[in-house]
Amino acid sequence: MATRTKIISVVFDAVARRKRTPVCISISRPYDTGKDAWACLFVFSGIEEEEEKTEILGVDALQAMILNLSWLRHLLARLRKKGYEFYETGSRERFMVERYFDTFTRDA
């Protein structure tokens, strides 16, 4: 996969079992795949068993972005269920996922 321009990039710390791990999430700008679909490159790194780099497809640029954000919400909810808590990098201040996903507190 070619390098893509990031439209969203966020870095924060994930903490589980007293281990603090910096994580990075990025989503690229939507691009036309040339195959009647649009895509955004989704990259998650920092927690080895959860790392991924994948294209998430949609029928148009807006759907590709919405599906990427939906996948991000799902990933963060899954990490919470595994016991991770999120903090601003290098501080004790919680990274408030709820700012971005108002329905995050419901089951994902």
C-alpha positions, 0 to 999 in steps of 0.5 A: 500500500502506498503512503497516504496523507493522514487526515486524522492522527492521534497519539495517547497512552493505553494502560492495562495491568500497570503497563503504560503503552503509547499508541498511535491511530491514523486514518488517511484522506479518502482516495479513489481505489480505481475499482468503483470504491473509495478507501481510507488507510487505517493504521493502529500501532502500539499494542502488539496483538491489536496492530493493524494497517488496512484499507477500509472501503466505502462506495464513496469518500464519505462512506469510507471515512464514516466506516473508518471512524466506526472501526476506530470506535469499535477498536477502542471499545474492544480495548476497554473491554480488555481492561485498557484505560486511555490517558493523554501522553505522558500525563495522568489526565484521562483521554476522553474518548467520549468527546469523539464518540457520544455513544461510546458508553453503550455496548460496542 
